[in-house]
Amino acid sequence: MKRLLLAFVVFAFVVVPVFAVGTVTVTNGRLGVGHYKYTVAWVADGSGDVSANSFTVPSGYIHQAYFEPSATAAPDALYDATFTYNGVDIIQGSAANLSATTNTMILFSPAVYYDGKSTLDLVISNAGATREGTFVFWLQPNPR
């Protein structure tokens, strides 16, 4: 019986996945020769947060990004965001205290290389319950 209980405890802590908070929907479109635009539409949960909604895109270089608040359910003023790659915020704190009324542009110089295998995750906090916004980034895929 003790072995069964121990096996259950280990299973619960090791195998049970982290549940997503809020939702994200990722879409893409070609901008021209060799560039793609990825749009991450997000909706916060009841506590105003979005996290653990990781995704991948093809490998390449991320050149720029911007945050756009929703026109119909704008986030609360001064909400925060991170865009993580392998758990590291690649926008380096540039999305703290975002405006609820204007877009925020982020340029990467040099561009950030993404390997296409690790996960990307958009994390939003303090946006307000069920508030919405969009995060858009441009990627130049690796030549084949």
C-alpha positions in Angstrom: 0.0 0.0 0.0 2.8 2.4 0.8 4.4 1.7 -2.5 1.2 2.5 -4.3 0.8 5.7 -2.4 4.4 6.7 -3.1 3.9 5.9 -6.8 0.8 8.1 -6.9 2.6 11.0 -5.2 5.5 10.8 -7.7 3.1 10.6 -10.6 1.1 13.6 -9.4 4.2 15.8 -9.1 6.1 14.7 -12.2 3.5 13.9 -14.8 0.6 16.2 -14.2 0.8 19.1 -16.7 0.6 22.7 -15.8 -2.8 24.0 -16.8 -3.1 27.0 -19.1 -4.3 30.3 -17.7 -6.3 32.4 -20.2 -6.1 31.6 -23.9 -3.9 32.4 -26.9 -4.6 31.8 -30.6 -1.6 31.9 -32.9 -2.0 32.6 -36.7 0.5 33.4 -39.3 0.7 35.0 -42.7 3.5 35.6 -45.2 4.6 39.2 -45.4 6.7 38.8 -48.6 9.7 36.9 -49.6 11.2 35.3 -46.6 9.3 37.0 -43.8 6.3 35.8 -41.8 4.0 37.7 -39.4 2.7 35.7 -36.4 -0.3 37.1 -34.5 -0.9 35.9 -31.0 -4.5 36.9 -29.9 -4.9 36.6 -26.1 -7.7 36.6 -23.7 -7.0 36.9 -19.9 -8.7 34.7 -17.4 -10.8 35.9 -14.5 -7.8 37.1 -12.6 -6.4 39.1 -15.6 -3.6 36.7 -16.5 -2.4 34.6 -19.4 0.3 32.0 -19.1 1.3 28.4 -19.8 0.0 28.6 -23.4 3.3 27.7 -25.1 3.7 27.2 -28.9 6.4 26.8 -31.5 7.0 28.3 -34.9 9.6 27.5 -37.6 13.2 28.4 -36.7 14.5 31.8 -37.7 15.2 35.3 -36.6 12.7 37.4 -34.8 13.2 41.0 -35.9 10.4 43.0 -34.3 7.2 42.8 -32.3 4.4 44.9 -31.0 1.5 44.8 -28.5 -1.9 46.0 -29.5 -4.7 46.4 -26.9 -8.2 45.2 -28.0 -10.6 47.9 -29.2 -13.6 46.2 -27.6 -12.1 44.8 -24.3 -8.9 46.7 -23.8 -6.7 45.6 -20.9 -6.4 47.7 -17.8 -3.8 50.4 -17.9 -0.2 49.5 -17.1 -0.5 45.7 -17.7 2.7 43.7 -18.0 3.9 41.1 -20.5 6.8 38.8 -21.2 7.6 36.8 -24.3 9.7 33.8 -23.3 12.0 31.5 -25.2 13.2 28.6 -23.1 12.0 30.5 -20.0 14.0 33.7 -20.8 12.2 36.9 -21.5 13.5 37.8 -24.9 11.9 41.3 -24.9 14.0 41.9 -21.7 11.4 43.8 -19.7 10.3 46.1 -22.6 6.7 45.2 -22.0 6.3 46.4 -18.4 3.5 48.9 -17.8 1.9 48.6 -21.3 -0.6 51.2 -22.4 -4.3 50.2 -22.7 -4.8 52.6 -25.5 -1.7 52.7 -27.8 0.4 50.0 -29.4 3.9 49.3 -28.1 6.6 48.4 -30.7 9.8 46.4 -29.9 12.7 46.2 -32.3 15.4 43.5 -31.8 18.9 44.6 -32.7 20.4 42.2 -33.4 17.6 39.9 -34.3 16.8 37.1 -31.8 17.5 33.6 -33.2 14.8 31.0 -32.4 15.7 27.3 -32.9 12.1 26.2 -33.8 12.2 23.4 -31.2 12.0 25.1 -27.9 8.7 26.6 -26.8 7.7 30.3 -26.9 5.2 31.6 -24.3 3.4 34.9 -24.0 2.7 35.7 -20.4 0.3 38.6 -19.5 -0.4 39.9 -16.0 -2.6 42.6 -14.5 -4.7 42.9 -17.7 -8.1 42.7 -16.0 -10.6 39.9 -16.0 -11.4 38.6 -19.6 -9.6 41.5 -21.2 -8.0 41.0 -24.6 -5.1 42.1 -26.8 -2.8 41.0 -29.6 0.9 40.4 -29.8 2.5 40.4 -33.2 6.0 39.4 -34.2 7.9 39.1 -37.5 10.1 36.1 -38.2 12.6 35.5 -41.0 12.9 31.7 -41.4 16.3 30.1 -41.9 17.1 29.5 -45.5 16.6 25.9 -46.5 
